[in-house]
């Protein structure tokens, strides 16, 4: 009769910790790439239309709109230096293409096709970026900070200059949050 080797205590099966590790990794890889919790959800159509921008502004604000197949993001300065940062995230199978910053004062990072992270400064001239949102996207998630703080009332959307109630905000193709519909009387 053959003896079992002392070096193979789990002959014919995986050790329990290896099985657990494989399960945990599978769960983590299946999670979404963003974890914002409940977002203010607005209709994507709000982004349409170029706004009128006056420089300098009384206080810094952010303009976001869609025109000519591109998403435009502008930080409108107030002649003081401000730290700006944020992210644009395309959900579904959306991708960002042809990203163009307005100045060298804005650093853009795109580690995957569906997400753009940026940071830099805003002083006396417009800063921001233009990007094409392509592919079969479901929504656009926007998170912006000025001087390290989210200020939703300083984000002006499209030509109508609406603002979200909180950041990050999600612009979805599928409709709007009921709170948004109530707020604007729809």
Secondary structure, 3 states (H helix, E strand, C coil): CCCCCCCCCCCCCCCHHHHHHHHHHHHHHHCCCCCCCCCEEEEHHHHECCCCCCCCCCCCEEEEEEECCEEEEEEECCCCCEEEEEEEEEEEEEEEEEEEECCCCEEEEEEECCEEEEEEEECCCCEEEEEEEEEEEEEEEEEEEECCECCHHHEEECCCCECCCCCCEEEECCCCCHHHHHHCCC
